[in-house]
Amino acid sequence: MTYTYQPGRTEGLQLLTRGPLSFNFWAGEILLGIVAPMVLLLYRPTRTSKLWRMLALILVVGGVVAYRWDTNISDLMIVLSYLPGESIVGYTHYFPSLIEVLSGAGVVGYGLLAFSLGVRYLKVVDRQEAEEKVDVREKRLAEPATTD
């Protein structure tokens, strides 16, 4: 992107990394979406904990969502002139409408519905094995402690 000048593309990169979207890019995408999960997954105690591992995976997904959001927003904020011989780039402000927010929430809702139906009906989790583990744990807790 930075080797040649293509109208709109170079301005989009500058808008994303140094413009009004730079906080979203550096904090949301890079810090929370890449660096924090990498640190959590490289450190053994957090990598072996289900809670921290799930948090790291959620941060990665959040970073991907932030990336898509920022690249789409930067495309909507740059206005190109399509007149021949004229490569003037202008900027505008953009805020998503209620319909865009609700349709995005609907897509996320459908994804969560598909995931929950998949877990329930496609036997992703072996419930019998999980119940047996819980029974064994309960039996251990119910046994009286022996002292020597």
N, C-alpha and C positions, 0 to 999 in steps of 0.2 A: 504494500500500500504506500510505502514512503519512498520508493525508488523513482516513481514517475508521478506526474501530477495529472490526476483525473478529477475533473470537477465533481464536487460532491463527496467523493470517496476520501480524499485527503482531509477535507473539512470535517467529515464524519468522525474520522479517527481523532482529530484534534478536539472536537466537541466531546468525545467520549473520554479522552484521557486528561484533557486540560480545561475543559469548559464546564458548563453547569452540571453535567452528568459525571464529573470526575469523582465526586465522593461516592456515588453509587458504584462506579467501576472499581475504585481502589479499595473501598471498605467492604462493599457487598460481594463483589465477584472475587477479588484477589484475596483479601484478608479472611473473610468469613467462608468463602466458597472453596478456597484452595489451601491457604496457609494453616488455618485452624484445624481442619480435618486431617491435614498431613501430620501436624504435630500430635494430634490425638491418636492417630493410628500408628505413629512411629514409637510412641512411648508404651512400653509393655503393659503396665497396670491399666491404662485406659483402653488399650487394644483388647484386653481379655475381658473387660467388663461389658456386659450387654448394653447397659445404659449409655456409656460413653461411646461405644461403637455405633449405636443407633443415632446418637447426637451427631457424630461425625458424618454419617450417611445423610442425615437430614440437612446438614450444612452444605454438603456437596450438591444435593438436589436444589437447595436454595440458591447456591452459586450459579447453577445452570439456568434457573429461572431468572435470576438477576441479569445474566448475560443476554438471554433472549429479550428481556424487557428493555435493556439499555440499547441493544442494537436496533430494535424496532423503533424505539423512541427517537434515537438519533437520526434514523432515516426519515421520520415524520417531521423533524425540526429543521431539515435542510431543504430549501426550495431552490430548484435549478431553473434557469431560463432555457427554454428550448428554441430560442430564436437562433437561426444560423449565424455562425461567426461570433456569437456572444456567449461567454462562459462566466456569467455573473452568478455568484452563489449568495443566497440570502438566508437569513435565519428567522424562524418563527417560534412561537410558544405553543406547547401542546399539553393538554391535560385530558386524560381519558374520560369519555362520557359514562353515564350510568349503565347504558347498554353494554359497552365494552367491558366494564368491570363485572357485571352480572354474567355475561357470556363466558368470561374467563373463569369465574367461580363455578359456572355450570360445567365447564370442561374438567376442572379439578374434581368436582363432585362426581361426575361420571367415572373418572379414573379411580376414585376411592371406592365407588360402588362395584366397578369391575374387579378391583383387587379383593374386596371383601367377599364377593360371590365366588371368585376363583379359589380363595382360601377355604371357603366353606364346602364347595361342591367338587373341587378337583383334588381333594385329599392331599393338600400341600403339607398339612400338619397331621402327624399320626396321633390322633387323640387318645387312642387306647394306650400307646406307649407313654404318653404324657401323664395319663391318669395312674398308670402303674408306678411311675416315679413318685408321684404325689403320695400314693398309698404307702410306699416304702419309707418315705420321709416321715409321714405321720406315725407309722409304727415305731420308728426310731425315737421320735419325740415322746411317744407314749410309754416307752420302756423306762422303768425306774433306773436312775443312775446308781452304779455300784461303786462303793468306795473300798479301798483296800487298807 
